[in-house]
Amino acid sequence: MWNLLAQRPRILERACLTLLGAVFLIRFPIHFALTQPYLMTFEVYRAVAERVLDGGGAALYDPTLSATALFKYAPLWALAWAPLGWLTPRAGAILWTAVGVALLLATLALSARLCRRHGIRVHPLAAAAAVLLLVRPLTAELLNGQVNILWGLLVLAFLLGETSGRPWPAALSLALAVSLKLPALIVFAYLLVRRRFASAGRAALLFLVLNLAAAWALAPAGPLTLLGSWWQTLAASGPDRAFEIGSQSLLALMGRLLRADGYGFNVLALSDGAVAAVTAVLAAALFAAVCLPRARPTPGPARAVFDGALLAVLMVLSSPTCWVATYSALLWPAFVALALLAATPRATLRRPSLLFGAAALAIFSTLTHAKVWRFFGVLAIKGETYVFEVLMILPLLGLSLAWCLLSQRRLLTGAAAATRQAEPPVSGRSR
């Protein structure tokens, strides 16, 4: 009986994951099996996969479905997704979203493992709360067939490997994350600032070796040319779309406030270059807040969890082309924040800054839904029906999550310091 009571939180947690899996499977792959789906981004991957199977790897970065439908990932991922070219659009959509649901559940399960490993108690409903918080981005992710859940999971796998003494699997995860989307380079920067040169070197080595090998397999006559095409594609497509209405990056948020874009929310009318400079300074300040302070006495092992979660938030916000679905990569940072909020409710209520962050997080999550704006009678702003995109609700949500994580890190650091000060001195040193 006592064993059953002790295991009840774990049982509830598994039941919650099972229910979430069933809901997402019914809503997406099973629904797609009964309808004719069209996953816009997935179709780009499938078109590239067909190109690779037909021996057209040298043209990997040429337009696919339209002039703007470009493959933007490293050659390594083109090889990994090549089997998609054997599937019909419908079969591919079903399989792709089923894999996406599996990655979502894996992210939640590994997030719970990471928290427990570092002494953070996990509430049985933390997974459901994290999904509800990000349900709008997660829906966009699975409806379009994007890879942001995978991106976040790779960063989480890096952190798990680093904190469990598995350096090479950790390096592989980070190399894959950077190959998928370059803003994951912020983790490299963190490793270098904290003088973890061995970890950074292993990841850099794997990144270079794996992508050079993939480029050679795809274009034996010009592997370096293929890698150059990848870089040119990123350099050409990123700035052109940075200030589009759908962009939800930190740069786009600053653009809404500091450039005359026609929506009337700007307080200044700076040039695009000046907006980019202001954004770079702000991003650098956030990065410094994550990795430069060294608390004394040295904080406990949970510091690594919060640093990793904050870096995941910054890599999403710093992406120049950050869309609604990109925020799916914040699933595990949101899980960490919500797990600690549920585990320490009294501490949350006693700290106004943390309470403010938690309230902002809940409010901004609610405002990502169109029905909420319709309830208030706001149907469009300057002709745009996605009101939450005009008002930059998602980057504000991301900043609120960063605020929560920073406040929680300070809370744990202070608790760890108080515990160490309360410990009795060692007899040999207490004379």
Number of C-alpha atoms within 10 A of each C-alpha: 6 7 7 10 10 10 12 13 15 15 14 14 21 16 14 17 21 12 13 18 17 13 12 22 20 14 14 21 26 16 14 20 15 10 10 10 19 15 20 14 19 22 22 19 25 24 19 29 25 20 19 22 16 10 12 14 26 21 15 27 23 18 15 18 14 9 8 10 16 20 22 23 20 27 28 20 18 24 19 11 15 18 15 24 20 13 14 11 19 18 15 22 28 23 18 21 25 20 16 25 23 14 17 25 18 16 24 22 16 16 27 23 14 23 19 13 16 15 11 19 17 25 20 21 19 25 29 17 16 21 20 14 23 23 21 21 24 28 17 17 25 28 22 19 24 24 21 24 25 21 25 29 24 24 26 27 22 26 23 24 18 17 18 11 10 13 19 16 17 25 26 21 25 30 29 25 25 23 23 21 19 16 19 26 17 17 22 21 15 20 17 15 13 12 11 13 13 13 18 19 15 18 24 17 13 18 22 13 12 18 22 19 15 23 26 19 17 24 22 14 12 14 21 15 13 25 20 11 19 19 15 13 17 17 11 10 15 15 13 11 15 22 21 13 16 18 24 33 29 29 28 28 23 20 26 25 21 20 21 17 15 9 14 11 15 16 11 13 15 16 13 18 9 14 21 18 13 17 19 15 11 15 18 13 12 16 19 13 13 22 17 12 8 10 13 9 13 11 18 16 15 20 18 17 23 23 22 21 28 26 23 26 25 26 24 28 27 21 21 23 23 24 24 22 24 26 28 29 29 27 28 29 26 27 27 26 24 24 24 22 24 16 16 14 11 10 15 22 13 10 13 12 15 22 18 15 22 20 14 19 23 15 15 20 21 20 18 25 15 17 13 13 18 13 9 8 9 13 15 15 14 10 8 13 15 17 21 21 20 20 19 23 21 30 27 20 24 25 21 22 25 26 20 28 29 20 20 24 21 16 15 19 21 17 14 18 16 12 10 12 11 9 8 8 11 8 7 6 6 7 6
